[in-house]
Amino acid sequence: MKVTRRDLLVWSAGTAAGLLVTPVPWKLLDDTSIWSQNWPWIPQPARGPVEVKLSACTLCPNGCGMKVKMAAGWPVGVAGVSSHPVSRGALCPLGFGAHQLNWHPQRLRAVRRGVNASSWNEARTAFAKACSEGPVVVIDGYPGRAASSVLQSFAQQHNGEYRVVVGPEARALSTYEAWSGVPASALGYDLEHAQTIVSFGAPLLDGWGSPGRFTRLWAERAAGANDPQLRIIQVESSLSRTAGRAWRWVPLRTGAEFALASGLARVLLEEHLASARGPMPQLALADAATQTGLTVEAIRELARTMVVRTPAVAIASDDNPAVAALNVVLGSVGTRGGIVRRSQPAEAYVRADAAISSARAVLIDSSVPWDFTPRSDAEVFRFAAWDGGSKRGDWLLPSPGFLEELTDVPTAPTSAFETYAVAPALVKAPCEVQSAAQFLSSIDPTLATAEKTIHSRCEDLFRGRAGTLRGQEETPVAKLASAQKLEEQLSLGAVWVGEAPRTGALRCEVKEWPTAFSSAHPESWSTTWPAPVLPPLATKLYRESSLREAPEKRNA
Amino acid sequence: MSARYGMVIDLDRCTGCGSCMIACAAENNVPSLPQATARTGLTPMLVRKVSNGGEGTARREAFIPIMCMHCEHDTPCVKVCPQQAVEVDKATGIVMQMPQRCLGCRYCMTACPYHARYFNWWDPSWPAGMEKSLNPGVASRMRGVVEKCNLCHARLHSAMQKAAAAGKREIDLADYVPACVEACPTGAITFGNLADKNDPAAQEAHSPDTFRLLARIGTEPKVYYKSKEAWVRALAESPSGTASEVQHG
């Protein structure tokens, strides 16, 4: 039989058509698809022993307790520690993705001067030269750490100045420092005993202070109840997360917090609603009503509501002095459920937002929020783990990232009682890094290192015999065998907890009602986040959902 | 005895912080891809913001975490899957998705009344080195398949292994806590075995003010919600009524 060209074409077409009704092409397509879904270069999780280590988050000064799941020596997940006395098992949303931050594309991996590559030796030489030529200002964003004492000692020994950048929660306490003489770093809010909290725009349920402390308290004592044990009154111009969940939301005009606090204090004093006394605000009630957009009667009613359940305390979102004065009038300063003084002495710090004059150089620790720019023309040596974009011709010096250095965790800014914890170095840095404290110690070897300072602080705690150590079980320090044992327990995730705050140990004298103050609008994200980048998974919140607004100021 | 794992989410306690979303993504090795958007991203746990539609002081807002509801009855995704890539695990009640069987037809996404399924458009990728941060208990996500919440099945496996090592047949529920439940800073999510009447989750599932989304269609979801707000409960039958979220496609 002769096979013609036509037969061949018919056979080919028939075969092609017939194949379509068999599973062969579809199976091949499926197999190709599955094969291409599993390219060998698609990243797969590392294999290795899995262990959980206890530490603390050091990305902001709140120091939440953190369980770190490690696989093959790398952190692969984090969670809160439920036994932590302040954070109580909670972390902020950013904390849950923090273990990926060390590999962020914007990780600073080499020393830079402006846009030019440089080296550690050049940076050291330049800084040593600057120190010999004039005073140096050292700026810290997380005061109270062992590393902070290195920064502070260097500034003192080299005719320099030590300044701090503090978050809005700590700034809100600074007014009491001026009136009482007690450093703001020794003050906190005794929220656990308060029955009414009037928040003037403070994002209590959205990252204020240690995230777990207030959210847990709210969930236990206020959430979903028509007549809660803890009444939260949110004074805010917009329906924020906190306003939406508060017992009562008082909408007022933007920036009118000062006027409302003045109006409330006037009512409290005129109607003798509060036990404490204070100066009468100059602002008339009618003027307060005009400025806030509320009625006079609404302000009166709010003032009366505030004192129905006491202790009551007012919380400002920033350093609004009228809110602080309102607390004085309420009698909430130095009393249970109000602003309290912690049991241990603390230092007063100079804030870094004032202009810096006659400095030859400014050294900025990596704990200082990236948005901070010193008001100075001096040469800037900035330590950072992530690069938010070059600023002027500053030196950029790569510092340890998340869990890459041993550090201690002092008391959180708003806490009513002292805590002390240690966050060990769990991860190796992917490049040569140095913290500001290590850098200064290399220039002046007479300085005590952060490690030695942590060691001596543990010895001090042991000698003090006060407080308890909270780990898997609670142990009074007095029952511990040695300082080494204390340090060992702290390194394994235990937290030292000091004694209850001393009520009556804080007295504020306000001679005149404060002058006008304009409140800043609170940001949608935590303002204490120091890094210029967010964890990559944060995009789930603002790009892959509409849960939050995209952070405009950050380079995520 | 077979378990029926589920949860009760107290919406009056949800502040919409988003911790559950990030903890879920980190636990399940979900990447954050630059090209992903609200329509194309992978968010097995998605917190939606809803309101009562009011203006000014009359406005009220709430947050509703939406994930796979693990429907018990006539599970829509199981019924439409041509590949048998979805099944309800008889031992746990978890609706399981098997990516190796999935051909990516997305019938299940269309069938899911809760919009809780996501198509994985891209190969997973991370910046150099970040693959070291992947959870070893979970494979990296496959392109071209449908994904959804599996109640952190890797954690269930770990709990089962631990129980087996101790010579037990039943797991200790304290060992099996999904990532979203663990992450919630207000403790708004109660997770447990709904088949066990003594389990707190089972008790809460039958408490007043508890409801399920689209209960009228009879799919018997194992995710319950709870709220004292009448307008929030009213949303249960029309959850997209005033939700501000974009629907995933």
Interface residues (C-beta under 8 A of the other chain):
Chain A: D30 S33 I34 S36 Q37 N38 W39 I42 P43 Q44 P45 A46 R47 G48 V50 K69 A71 A72 W74 P75 V76 G77 V78 A79 G80 G89 A90 L91 C92 P93 L94 F96 G97 H99 Q100 N102 W103 H104 P105 L205 D206 G207 P211 G212 T215 R216 W218 A219 A223 G224 N226 L239 R241 T242 G244 R245 W249 P251 P430 P535 P536 L537 A538 T539 K540 L541 R543 E544 S545 S546 L547 R548
Chain B: D10 D12 R13 T15 G16 C17 G18 S19 M21 I22 A23 A25 A26 E27 N29 V30 S32 A36 T37 A38 G41 L42 T43 L46 V47 R48 K49 G56 T57 R59 R60 E61 A62 F63 Q100 L103 G104 D123 P124 S125 W126 P127 A128 G129 M130 E131 K132 S133 L134 N135 P136 G137 V138 A139 S140 M142 R143 G144 V145 A179 E182 A183 P185 T186 G187 A188 S227 K228 S244 E245 V246
